[in-house]
């Protein structure tokens, strides 16, 4: 179970990092943010920032990297929602 | 730093759990899934399932709860995207 357990951790971390890459590319391409929830992306980015701060607290480089990459995509989407809603 | 560090962990966990609640409500209300990326929600839900399995592996009840709640909302959004795209 050890290796499989660790594997799930890595799959989970990679998914956390890249899950909103396709959404970012789609939103940049289509500029369609109508269906996206501003509040959800505010909470999502707040969560990622909190995970990064928690990662610093527990000295987890992996947590910093995975959530840092995720924050780049979440931040881009959040920026586009705010810009289009003005 | 101990209490503040733990606090970041709880804020992060709560954000993970509820971040896509507003998105879920908005998508149910508007039925507008045009701007939502199917692939992103597939990866997002895969990540949450992996975190749940990892939570079982490290015996973390909090990880199970936070990601389990998140998966409910992510799963509803994913279901609506798939249904509308048929």
N, CA and C atoms of all chains as a GROMACS GRO file, in nm:
protein
  516
    1UNK      N    1   0.083  -0.122   0.000
    1UNK     CA    2   0.000   0.000   0.000
    1UNK      C    3   0.086   0.126   0.000
    2UNK      N    4   0.211   0.112   0.051
    2UNK     CA    5   0.297   0.230   0.060
    2UNK      C    6   0.317   0.302  -0.072
    3UNK      N    7   0.358   0.226  -0.173
    3UNK     CA    8   0.388   0.287  -0.303
    3UNK      C    9   0.259   0.337  -0.368
    4UNK      N   10   0.152   0.257  -0.357
    4UNK     CA   11   0.024   0.298  -0.416
    4UNK      C   12  -0.028   0.424  -0.347
    5UNK      N   13  -0.014   0.428  -0.214
    5UNK     CA   14  -0.057   0.545  -0.137
    5UNK      C   15   0.018   0.669  -0.180
    6UNK      N   16   0.150   0.658  -0.190
    6UNK     CA   17   0.233   0.771  -0.234
    6UNK      C   18   0.193   0.814  -0.376
    7UNK      N   19   0.163   0.713  -0.459
    7UNK     CA   20   0.124   0.739  -0.597
    7UNK      C   21  -0.002   0.826  -0.602
    8UNK      N   22  -0.101   0.791  -0.518
    8UNK     CA   23  -0.223   0.871  -0.512
    8UNK      C   24  -0.191   1.016  -0.474
    9UNK      N   25  -0.096   1.033  -0.382
    9UNK     CA   26  -0.056   1.168  -0.340
    9UNK      C   27   0.002   1.246  -0.457
   10UNK      N   28   0.083   1.179  -0.539
   10UNK     CA   29   0.143   1.248  -0.653
   10UNK      C   30   0.040   1.278  -0.762
   11UNK      N   31  -0.048   1.180  -0.789
   11UNK     CA   32  -0.154   1.204  -0.888
   11UNK      C   33  -0.240   1.322  -0.842
   12UNK      N   34  -0.276   1.321  -0.712
   12UNK     CA   35  -0.358   1.428  -0.656
   12UNK      C   36  -0.288   1.563  -0.670
   13UNK      N   37  -0.159   1.566  -0.639
   13UNK     CA   38  -0.083   1.691  -0.646
   13UNK      C   39  -0.074   1.744  -0.788
   14UNK      N   40  -0.050   1.654  -0.883
   14UNK     CA   41  -0.040   1.694  -1.023
   14UNK      C   42  -0.175   1.747  -1.072
   15UNK      N   43  -0.283   1.680  -1.032
   15UNK     CA   44  -0.417   1.727  -1.071
   15UNK      C   45  -0.444   1.866  -1.012
   16UNK      N   46  -0.405   1.886  -0.886
   16UNK     CA   47  -0.421   2.018  -0.822
   16UNK      C   48  -0.347   2.124  -0.902
   17UNK      N   49  -0.228   2.088  -0.950
   17UNK     CA   50  -0.145   2.184  -1.023
   17UNK      C   51  -0.206   2.221  -1.158
   18UNK      N   52  -0.252   2.121  -1.233
   18UNK     CA   53  -0.286   2.146  -1.374
   18UNK      C   54  -0.435   2.146  -1.406
   19UNK      N   55  -0.521   2.122  -1.304
   19UNK     CA   56  -0.664   2.103  -1.337
   19UNK      C   57  -0.724   2.222  -1.411
   20UNK      N   58  -0.682   2.344  -1.378
   20UNK     CA   59  -0.744   2.458  -1.446
   20UNK      C   60  -0.659   2.516  -1.559
   21UNK      N   61  -0.562   2.437  -1.605
   21UNK     CA   62  -0.490   2.474  -1.727
   21UNK      C   63  -0.584   2.471  -1.849
   22UNK      N   64  -0.662   2.362  -1.871
   22UNK     CA   65  -0.754   2.363  -1.986
   22UNK      C   66  -0.856   2.477  -1.976
   23UNK      N   67  -0.906   2.503  -1.855
   23UNK     CA   68  -1.002   2.614  -1.836
   23UNK      C   69  -0.938   2.748  -1.871
   24UNK      N   70  -0.812   2.765  -1.831
   24UNK     CA   71  -0.739   2.889  -1.860
   24UNK      C   72  -0.725   2.908  -2.011
   25UNK      N   73  -0.682   2.801  -2.080
   25UNK     CA   74  -0.663   2.809  -2.226
   25UNK      C   75  -0.796   2.836  -2.295
   26UNK      N   76  -0.903   2.767  -2.251
   26UNK     CA   77  -1.035   2.785  -2.312
   26UNK      C   78  -1.084   2.928  -2.292
   27UNK      N   79  -1.065   2.982  -2.172
   27UNK     CA   80  -1.114   3.117  -2.141
   27UNK      C   81  -1.034   3.223  -2.216
   28UNK      N   82  -0.903   3.201  -2.230
   28UNK     CA   83  -0.819   3.294  -2.307
   28UNK      C   84  -0.864   3.292  -2.454
   29UNK      N   85  -0.893   3.171  -2.505
   29UNK     CA   86  -0.929   3.155  -2.646
   29UNK      C   87  -1.067   3.214  -2.676
   30UNK      N   88  -1.164   3.179  -2.591
   30UNK     CA   89  -1.303   3.218  -2.620
   30UNK      C   90  -1.341   3.352  -2.557
   31UNK      N   91  -1.267   3.395  -2.456
   31UNK     CA   92  -1.300   3.515  -2.378
   31UNK      C   93  -1.440   3.508  -2.317
   32UNK      N   94  -1.495   3.387  -2.307
   32UNK     CA   95  -1.628   3.367  -2.250
   32UNK      C   96  -1.617   3.336  -2.101
   33UNK      N   97  -1.650   3.435  -2.019
   33UNK     CA   98  -1.645   3.414  -1.874
   33UNK      C   99  -1.784   3.417  -1.812
   34UNK      N  100  -1.889   3.423  -1.898
   34UNK     CA  101  -2.026   3.436  -1.849
   34UNK      C  102  -2.064   3.324  -1.751
   35UNK      N  103  -2.021   3.203  -1.785
   35UNK     CA  104  -2.062   3.089  -1.702
   35UNK      C  105  -1.975   3.068  -1.579
   36UNK      N  106  -1.868   3.150  -1.565
   36UNK     CA  107  -1.775   3.129  -1.454
   36UNK      C  108  -1.816   3.210  -1.331
   37UNK      N  109  -1.805   3.148  -1.216
   37UNK     CA  110  -1.844   3.214  -1.090
   37UNK      C  111  -1.725   3.289  -1.030
   38UNK      N  112  -1.740   3.423  -1.021
   38UNK     CA  113  -1.635   3.507  -0.961
   38UNK      C  114  -1.605   3.460  -0.819
   39UNK      N  115  -1.711   3.440  -0.740
   39UNK     CA  116  -1.694   3.403  -0.600
   39UNK      C  117  -1.619   3.270  -0.585
   40UNK      N  118  -1.652   3.173  -0.674
   40UNK     CA  119  -1.583   3.044  -0.667
   40UNK      C  120  -1.433   3.060  -0.690
   41UNK      N  121  -1.394   3.143  -0.787
   41UNK     CA  122  -1.251   3.159  -0.815
   41UNK      C  123  -1.181   3.241  -0.707
   42UNK      N  124  -1.255   3.331  -0.640
   42UNK     CA  125  -1.197   3.403  -0.525
   42UNK      C  126  -1.167   3.302  -0.414
   43UNK      N  127  -1.265   3.216  -0.384
   43UNK     CA  128  -1.245   3.116  -0.277
   43UNK      C  129  -1.137   3.016  -0.317
   44UNK      N  130  -1.140   2.974  -0.445
   44UNK     CA  131  -1.041   2.878  -0.495
   44UNK      C  132  -0.898   2.932  -0.479
   45UNK      N  133  -0.877   3.057  -0.520
   45UNK     CA  134  -0.742   3.117  -0.510
   45UNK      C  135  -0.703   3.141  -0.363
   46UNK      N  136  -0.800   3.180  -0.282
   46UNK     CA  137  -0.773   3.196  -0.138
   46UNK      C  138  -0.728   3.063  -0.079
   47UNK      N  139  -0.794   2.955  -0.121
   47UNK     CA  140  -0.756   2.822  -0.076
   47UNK      C  141  -0.615   2.786  -0.116
   48UNK      N  142  -0.580   2.813  -0.242
   48UNK     CA  143  -0.445   2.779  -0.289
   48UNK      C  144  -0.339   2.859  -0.215
   49UNK      N  145  -0.368   2.988  -0.192
   49UNK     CA  146  -0.273   3.072  -0.114
   49UNK      C  147  -0.258   3.015   0.027
   50UNK      N  148  -0.370   2.973   0.085
   50UNK     CA  149  -0.365   2.915   0.220
   50UNK      C  150  -0.286   2.785   0.223
   51UNK      N  151  -0.302   2.702   0.117
   51UNK     CA  152  -0.224   2.577   0.108
   51UNK      C  153  -0.075   2.609   0.096
   52UNK      N  154  -0.042   2.714   0.020
   52UNK     CA  155   0.098   2.754   0.006
   52UNK      C  156   0.155   2.798   0.142
   53UNK      N  157   0.076   2.878   0.215
   53UNK     CA  158   0.121   2.923   0.348
   53UNK      C  159   0.132   2.804   0.444
   54UNK      N  160   0.038   2.710   0.431
   54UNK     CA  161   0.044   2.588   0.514
   54UNK      C  162   0.166   2.503   0.473
   55UNK      N  163   0.195   2.500   0.344
   55UNK     CA  164   0.312   2.428   0.294
   55UNK      C  165   0.442   2.486   0.350
   56UNK      N  166   0.446   2.619   0.362
   56UNK     CA  167   0.563   2.684   0.424
   56UNK      C  168   0.572   2.641   0.571
   57UNK      N  169   0.456   2.637   0.636
   57UNK     CA  170   0.449   2.602   0.779
   57UNK      C  171   0.500   2.460   0.805
   58UNK      N  172   0.459   2.366   0.718
   58UNK     CA  173   0.502   2.227   0.740
   58UNK      C  174   0.625   2.191   0.655
   59UNK      N  175   0.685   2.294   0.592
   59UNK     CA  176   0.807   2.275   0.512
   59UNK      C  177   0.788   2.170   0.402
   60UNK      N  178   0.679   2.182   0.327
   60UNK     CA  179   0.654   2.088   0.217
   60UNK      C  180   0.675   2.158   0.083
   61UNK      N  181   0.787   2.126   0.021
   61UNK     CA  182   0.820   2.186  -0.109
   61UNK      C  183   0.717   2.144  -0.214
   62UNK      N  184   0.673   2.016  -0.208
   62UNK     CA  185   0.574   1.966  -0.304
   62UNK      C  186   0.444   2.045  -0.294
   63UNK      N  187   0.401   2.073  -0.171
   63UNK     CA  188   0.278   2.148  -0.151
   63UNK      C  189   0.291   2.289  -0.210
   64UNK      N  190   0.409   2.348  -0.194
   64UNK     CA  191   0.435   2.481  -0.250
   64UNK      C  192   0.426   2.478  -0.402
   65UNK      N  193   0.491   2.379  -0.463
   65UNK     CA  194   0.499   2.372  -0.610
   65UNK      C  195   0.362   2.342  -0.671
   66UNK      N  196   0.297   2.237  -0.621
   66UNK     CA  197   0.166   2.197  -0.677
   66UNK      C  198   0.065   2.312  -0.667
   67UNK      N  199   0.056   2.372  -0.548
   67UNK     CA  200  -0.043   2.478  -0.529
   67UNK      C  201   0.000   2.608  -0.596
   68UNK      N  202   0.131   2.628  -0.605
   68UNK     CA  203   0.181   2.748  -0.674
   68UNK      C  204   0.146   2.747  -0.821
   69UNK      N  205   0.163   2.630  -0.885
   69UNK     CA  206   0.128   2.618  -1.028
   69UNK      C  207  -0.023   2.636  -1.044
   70UNK      N  208  -0.100   2.571  -0.956
   70UNK     CA  209  -0.246   2.585  -0.962
   70UNK      C  210  -0.289   2.729  -0.948
   71UNK      N  211  -0.218   2.803  -0.862
   71UNK     CA  212  -0.254   2.944  -0.838
   71UNK      C  213  -0.230   3.030  -0.962
   72UNK      N  214  -0.130   2.995  -1.041
   72UNK     CA  215  -0.105   3.069  -1.166
   72UNK      C  216  -0.230   3.064  -1.255
   73UNK      N  217  -0.282   2.942  -1.275
   73UNK     CA  218  -0.400   2.925  -1.363
   73UNK      C  219  -0.524   2.985  -1.298
   74UNK      N  220  -0.544   2.958  -1.170
   74UNK     CA  221  -0.659   3.015  -1.099
   74UNK      C  222  -0.656   3.167  -1.102
   75UNK      N  223  -0.535   3.221  -1.086
   75UNK     CA  224  -0.519   3.367  -1.085
   75UNK      C  225  -0.550   3.429  -1.220
   76UNK      N  226  -0.506   3.362  -1.328
   76UNK     CA  227  -0.534   3.412  -1.463
   76UNK      C  228  -0.685   3.414  -1.489
   77UNK      N  229  -0.752   3.303  -1.451
   77UNK     CA  230  -0.898   3.295  -1.472
   77UNK      C  231  -0.968   3.405  -1.390
   78UNK      N  232  -0.928   3.418  -1.264
   78UNK     CA  233  -0.988   3.520  -1.176
   78UNK      C  234  -0.968   3.659  -1.235
   79UNK      N  235  -0.849   3.687  -1.285
   79UNK     CA  236  -0.819   3.816  -1.347
   79UNK      C  237  -0.911   3.841  -1.467
   80UNK      N  238  -0.928   3.738  -1.549
   80UNK     CA  239  -1.012   3.755  -1.669
   80UNK      C  240  -1.159   3.776  -1.632
   81UNK      N  241  -1.205   3.707  -1.528
   81UNK     CA  242  -1.345   3.727  -1.484
   81UNK      C  243  -1.364   3.871  -1.437
   82UNK      N  244  -1.272   3.919  -1.354
   82UNK     CA  245  -1.284   4.055  -1.298
   82UNK      C  246  -1.276   4.158  -1.410
   83UNK      N  247  -1.186   4.138  -1.504
   83UNK     CA  248  -1.167   4.235  -1.614
   83UNK      C  249  -1.291   4.242  -1.703
   84UNK      N  250  -1.351   4.125  -1.730
   84UNK     CA  251  -1.467   4.122  -1.820
   84UNK      C  252  -1.593   4.171  -1.751
   85UNK      N  253  -1.598   4.160  -1.620
   85UNK     CA  254  -1.721   4.200  -1.549
   85UNK      C  255  -1.725   4.349  -1.520
   86UNK      N  256  -1.615   4.419  -1.544
   86UNK     CA  257  -1.612   4.564  -1.521
   86UNK      C  258  -1.708   4.637  -1.614
   87UNK      N  259   0.367   3.060   1.572
   87UNK     CA  260   0.342   3.014   1.434
   87UNK      C  261   0.257   2.886   1.432
   88UNK      N  262   0.264   2.810   1.541
   88UNK     CA  263   0.188   2.684   1.544
   88UNK      C  264   0.040   2.703   1.516
   89UNK      N  265  -0.023   2.792   1.592
   89UNK     CA  266  -0.167   2.814   1.579
   89UNK      C  267  -0.198   2.876   1.443
   90UNK      N  268  -0.116   2.972   1.402
   90UNK     CA  269  -0.139   3.039   1.273
   90UNK      C  270  -0.122   2.938   1.158
   91UNK      N  271  -0.020   2.854   1.171
   91UNK     CA  272   0.004   2.750   1.069
   91UNK      C  273  -0.116   2.657   1.057
   92UNK      N  274  -0.164   2.609   1.170
   92UNK     CA  275  -0.281   2.521   1.171
   92UNK      C  276  -0.402   2.592   1.113
   93UNK      N  277  -0.414   2.721   1.147
   93UNK     CA  278  -0.526   2.802   1.098
   93UNK      C  279  -0.526   2.806   0.944
   94UNK      N  280  -0.407   2.826   0.884
   94UNK     CA  281  -0.397   2.826   0.737
   94UNK      C  282  -0.444   2.692   0.681
   95UNK      N  283  -0.409   2.584   0.750
   95UNK     CA  284  -0.451   2.452   0.706
   95UNK      C  285  -0.603   2.439   0.706
   96UNK      N  286  -0.668   2.493   0.810
   96UNK     CA  287  -0.814   2.485   0.818
   96UNK      C  288  -0.881   2.575   0.714
   97UNK      N  289  -0.826   2.697   0.698
   97UNK     CA  290  -0.882   2.788   0.595
   97UNK      C  291  -0.869   2.722   0.457
   98UNK      N  292  -0.750   2.665   0.432
   98UNK     CA  293  -0.727   2.599   0.303
   98UNK      C  294  -0.825   2.484   0.282
   99UNK      N  295  -0.844   2.404   0.385
   99UNK     CA  296  -0.934   2.289   0.376
   99UNK      C  297  -1.078   2.331   0.350
  100UNK      N  298  -1.122   2.434   0.421
  100UNK     CA  299  -1.259   2.483   0.403
  100UNK      C  300  -1.276   2.539   0.262
  101UNK      N  301  -1.176   2.612   0.214
  101UNK     CA  302  -1.182   2.664   0.076
  101UNK      C  303  -1.190   2.549  -0.025
  102UNK      N  304  -1.109   2.445  -0.004
  102UNK     CA  305  -1.113   2.328  -0.091
  102UNK      C  306  -1.253   2.267  -0.094
  103UNK      N  307  -1.316   2.264   0.023
  103UNK     CA  308  -1.449   2.203   0.034
  103UNK      C  309  -1.556   2.284  -0.038
  104UNK      N  310  -1.554   2.417  -0.019
  104UNK     CA  311  -1.670   2.497  -0.064
  104UNK      C  312  -1.644   2.584  -0.187
  105UNK      N  313  -1.521   2.582  -0.241
  105UNK     CA  314  -1.488   2.678  -0.346
  105UNK      C  315  -1.584   2.670  -0.466
  106UNK      N  316  -1.628   2.550  -0.502
  106UNK     CA  317  -1.715   2.541  -0.620
  106UNK      C  318  -1.864   2.527  -0.586
  107UNK      N  319  -1.898   2.564  -0.461
  107UNK     CA  320  -2.039   2.576  -0.426
  107UNK      C  321  -2.106   2.691  -0.504
  108UNK      N  322  -2.046   2.813  -0.504
  108UNK     CA  323  -2.108   2.921  -0.583
  108UNK      C  324  -2.118   2.886  -0.732
  109UNK      N  325  -2.014   2.820  -0.785
  109UNK     CA  326  -2.017   2.780  -0.927
  109UNK      C  327  -2.130   2.681  -0.952
  110UNK      N  328  -2.148   2.588  -0.860
  110UNK     CA  329  -2.255   2.488  -0.871
  110UNK      C  330  -2.391   2.556  -0.874
  111UNK      N  331  -2.413   2.648  -0.779
  111UNK     CA  332  -2.542   2.718  -0.770
  111UNK      C  333  -2.566   2.801  -0.895
  112UNK      N  334  -2.460   2.872  -0.940
  112UNK     CA  335  -2.474   2.955  -1.061
  112UNK      C  336  -2.507   2.870  -1.183
  113UNK      N  337  -2.439   2.756  -1.196
  113UNK     CA  338  -2.460   2.672  -1.314
  113UNK      C  339  -2.598   2.606  -1.310
  114UNK      N  340  -2.644   2.567  -1.191
  114UNK     CA  341  -2.779   2.511  -1.179
  114UNK      C  342  -2.882   2.618  -1.218
  115UNK      N  343  -2.858   2.742  -1.171
  115UNK     CA  344  -2.954   2.852  -1.193
  115UNK      C  345  -2.957   2.893  -1.340
  116UNK      N  346  -2.839   2.912  -1.400
  116UNK     CA  347  -2.832   2.968  -1.536
  116UNK      C  348  -2.829   2.859  -1.644
  117UNK      N  349  -2.793   2.737  -1.605
  117UNK     CA  350  -2.774   2.626  -1.700
  117UNK      C  351  -2.672   2.660  -1.808
  118UNK      N  352  -2.589   2.762  -1.784
  118UNK     CA  353  -2.487   2.805  -1.880
  118UNK      C  354  -2.355   2.734  -1.852
  119UNK      N  355  -2.322   2.635  -1.934
  119UNK     CA  356  -2.196   2.563  -1.916
  119UNK      C  357  -2.098   2.590  -2.031
  120UNK      N  358  -2.137   2.682  -2.120
  120UNK     CA  359  -2.055   2.711  -2.239
  120UNK      C  360  -1.910   2.746  -2.203
  121UNK      N  361  -1.894   2.827  -2.098
  121UNK     CA  362  -1.760   2.875  -2.063
  121UNK      C  363  -1.681   2.777  -1.979
  122UNK      N  364  -1.744   2.666  -1.940
  122UNK     CA  365  -1.677   2.572  -1.849
  122UNK      C  366  -1.601   2.465  -1.927
  123UNK      N  367  -1.480   2.435  -1.881
  123UNK     CA  368  -1.395   2.337  -1.948
  123UNK      C  369  -1.423   2.196  -1.894
  124UNK      N  370  -1.472   2.110  -1.982
  124UNK     CA  371  -1.497   1.970  -1.944
  124UNK      C  372  -1.370   1.904  -1.891
  125UNK      N  373  -1.261   1.922  -1.964
  125UNK     CA  374  -1.135   1.858  -1.926
  125UNK      C  375  -1.088   1.904  -1.787
  126UNK      N  376  -1.103   2.034  -1.760
  126UNK     CA  377  -1.063   2.086  -1.629
  126UNK      C  378  -1.140   2.019  -1.517
  127UNK      N  379  -1.271   2.002  -1.535
  127UNK     CA  380  -1.350   1.940  -1.428
  127UNK      C  381  -1.324   1.790  -1.416
  128UNK      N  382  -1.286   1.726  -1.527
  128UNK     CA  383  -1.246   1.585  -1.519
  128UNK      C  384  -1.119   1.573  -1.434
  129UNK      N  385  -1.020   1.660  -1.465
  129UNK     CA  386  -0.893   1.655  -1.389
  129UNK      C  387  -0.917   1.696  -1.243
  130UNK      N  388  -1.001   1.799  -1.224
  130UNK     CA  389  -1.030   1.848  -1.089
  130UNK      C  390  -1.092   1.736  -1.003
  131UNK      N  391  -1.191   1.666  -1.059
  131UNK     CA  392  -1.257   1.558  -0.984
  131UNK      C  393  -1.163   1.439  -0.963
  132UNK      N  394  -1.080   1.410  -1.064
  132UNK     CA  395  -0.979   1.304  -1.048
  132UNK      C  396  -0.885   1.338  -0.933
  133UNK      N  397  -0.846   1.465  -0.925
  133UNK     CA  398  -0.760   1.511  -0.817
  133UNK      C  399  -0.826   1.494  -0.681
  134UNK      N  400  -0.953   1.533  -0.671
  134UNK     CA  401  -1.023   1.520  -0.542
  134UNK      C  402  -1.036   1.374  -0.501
  135UNK      N  403  -1.067   1.286  -0.598
  135UNK     CA  404  -1.076   1.142  -0.567
  135UNK      C  405  -0.939   1.090  -0.520
  136UNK      N  406  -0.833   1.138  -0.586
  136UNK     CA  407  -0.698   1.096  -0.547
  136UNK      C  408  -0.663   1.146  -0.406
  137UNK      N  409  -0.706   1.271  -0.375
  137UNK     CA  410  -0.682   1.323  -0.239
  137UNK      C  411  -0.757   1.240  -0.136
  138UNK      N  412  -0.880   1.197  -0.171
  138UNK     CA  413  -0.958   1.113  -0.079
  138UNK      C  414  -0.886   0.979  -0.055
  139UNK      N  415  -0.837   0.919  -0.164
  139UNK     CA  416  -0.765   0.792  -0.151
  139UNK      C  417  -0.635   0.812  -0.071
  140UNK      N  418  -0.570   0.925  -0.095
  140UNK     CA  419  -0.447   0.956  -0.019
  140UNK      C  420  -0.483   0.980   0.128
  141UNK      N  421  -0.598   1.043   0.152
  141UNK     CA  422  -0.645   1.068   0.288
  141UNK      C  423  -0.672   0.936   0.362
  142UNK      N  424  -0.725   0.837   0.288
  142UNK     CA  425  -0.744   0.703   0.347
  142UNK      C  426  -0.609   0.642   0.381
  143UNK      N  427  -0.512   0.662   0.291
  143UNK     CA  428  -0.378   0.606   0.307
  143UNK      C  429  -0.308   0.662   0.430
  144UNK      N  430  -0.322   0.795   0.451
  144UNK     CA  431  -0.254   0.857   0.568
  144UNK      C  432  -0.348   0.870   0.687
  145UNK      N  433  -0.468   0.812   0.676
  145UNK     CA  434  -0.567   0.814   0.785
  145UNK      C  435  -0.602   0.956   0.829
  146UNK      N  436  -0.631   1.042   0.732
  146UNK     CA  437  -0.668   1.180   0.763
  146UNK      C  438  -0.817   1.201   0.738
  147UNK      N  439  -0.892   1.208   0.847
  147UNK     CA  440  -1.036   1.228   0.837
  147UNK      C  441  -1.067   1.365   0.775
  148UNK      N  442  -0.987   1.466   0.813
  148UNK     CA  443  -1.008   1.600   0.759
  148UNK      C  444  -0.992   1.602   0.608
  149UNK      N  445  -0.889   1.532   0.559
  149UNK     CA  446  -0.866   1.527   0.415
  149UNK      C  447  -0.984   1.461   0.344
  150UNK      N  448  -1.039   1.356   0.406
  150UNK     CA  449  -1.156   1.289   0.350
  150UNK      C  450  -1.276   1.383   0.342
  151UNK      N  451  -1.300   1.454   0.451
  151UNK     CA  452  -1.419   1.541   0.460
  151UNK      C  453  -1.408   1.658   0.363
  152UNK      N  454  -1.297   1.731   0.371
  152UNK     CA  455  -1.280   1.851   0.287
  152UNK      C  456  -1.289   1.815   0.138
  153UNK      N  457  -1.217   1.709   0.098
  153UNK     CA  458  -1.217   1.673  -0.044
  153UNK      C  459  -1.346   1.605  -0.086
  154UNK      N  460  -1.408   1.534   0.009
  154UNK     CA  461  -1.537   1.471  -0.020
  154UNK      C  462  -1.645   1.574  -0.049
  155UNK      N  463  -1.649   1.681   0.031
  155UNK     CA  464  -1.747   1.788   0.007
  155UNK      C  465  -1.718   1.856  -0.127
  156UNK      N  466  -1.588   1.883  -0.151
  156UNK     CA  467  -1.549   1.945  -0.278
  156UNK      C  468  -1.591   1.861  -0.397
  157UNK      N  469  -1.580   1.728  -0.380
  157UNK     CA  470  -1.613   1.637  -0.489
  157UNK      C  471  -1.762   1.639  -0.522
  158UNK      N  472  -1.845   1.663  -0.421
  158UNK     CA  473  -1.990   1.673  -0.446
  158UNK      C  474  -2.016   1.786  -0.546
  159UNK      N  475  -1.959   1.904  -0.518
  159UNK     CA  476  -1.982   2.019  -0.606
  159UNK      C  477  -1.915   1.999  -0.742
  160UNK      N  478  -1.789   1.953  -0.739
  160UNK     CA  479  -1.719   1.928  -0.866
  160UNK      C  480  -1.792   1.825  -0.951
  161UNK      N  481  -1.846   1.723  -0.884
  161UNK     CA  482  -1.918   1.618  -0.954
  161UNK      C  483  -2.047   1.668  -1.017
  162UNK      N  484  -2.119   1.756  -0.945
  162UNK     CA  485  -2.244   1.813  -0.999
  162UNK      C  486  -2.213   1.896  -1.123
  163UNK      N  487  -2.109   1.980  -1.115
  163UNK     CA  488  -2.071   2.064  -1.230
  163UNK      C  489  -2.031   1.976  -1.348
  164UNK      N  490  -1.948   1.876  -1.320
  164UNK     CA  491  -1.903   1.785  -1.427
  164UNK      C  492  -2.023   1.716  -1.493
  165UNK      N  493  -2.118   1.671  -1.411
  165UNK     CA  494  -2.238   1.606  -1.463
  165UNK      C  495  -2.316   1.700  -1.554
  166UNK      N  496  -2.328   1.827  -1.510
  166UNK     CA  497  -2.405   1.924  -1.590
  166UNK      C  498  -2.335   1.955  -1.722
  167UNK      N  499  -2.202   1.963  -1.720
  167UNK     CA  500  -2.128   1.989  -1.844
  167UNK      C  501  -2.148   1.873  -1.942
  168UNK      N  502  -2.134   1.750  -1.893
  168UNK     CA  503  -2.148   1.633  -1.980
  168UNK      C  504  -2.290   1.624  -2.036
  169UNK      N  505  -2.390   1.649  -1.951
  169UNK     CA  506  -2.530   1.640  -1.993
  169UNK      C  507  -2.564   1.742  -2.101
  170UNK      N  508  -2.512   1.866  -2.083
  170UNK     CA  509  -2.543   1.974  -2.178
  170UNK      C  510  -2.467   1.959  -2.308
  171UNK      N  511  -2.352   1.892  -2.302
  171UNK     CA  512  -2.270   1.882  -2.424
  171UNK      C  513  -2.313   1.766  -2.513
  172UNK      N  514  -2.406   1.682  -2.463
  172UNK     CA  515  -2.452   1.569  -2.544
  172UNK      C  516  -2.526   1.618  -2.668
   0.00000   0.00000   0.00000
